[in-house]
Amino acid sequence: MLTTTAPRGGRPPVVDAGPTRRTLDPGLAAKLDLARRSLGLTIREFAYRTSISRSMAAYLCTGERVPSVEVAERVGEVLRLDDATYAELLGQAVERARV
């Protein structure tokens, strides 16, 4: 639900778009996990190669978190994602960065 409030001082109104998107699309998370498994990477190895924590690596593969743009780029490289999957991942990361 969009709500607007008019701040003091003549500035434009602030728009509140509601809660931010913090979870990956379930289909995308499944693709990431499949790509990781097809390369024979454990969560620990995936985390090491992408320079993220093991918990973040697990969150990405289950869809519980959306990565930053920088992390999304590394994930795409490490997992050798196809162009469509990489674009989807990067799109969600950019959306998260805008919020």
C-alpha positions, 0 to 999 in steps of 0.5 A: 500500500502506497502512502504519502506524507507531506514533510515540513519545509516545502519538500516533496512528499515522502512515498512509502511503498511498504515492506522491502523485498528481501527474499529471492523468487523461489524459482531463482533460488532453486536455479542457484542451488541446482547450479551449485550442486551441478558444479559439485560445490558444497555451501562452504565451497560456494561461500568461499569462492564468492567471498560470502559467509556460509549462512549467506550462501545458504540463504541465497540457495534457499531464497531467504535473502537477496544479494547485493549487486556486488555479491550477485555478480560474484555468484553469477561468475562462480556458478557460471549462470546462463544469461537469463538466470544471471539477469534475473539475479542481478535484477532482483539485486538492483531492485533491493539496492533501490529500496 
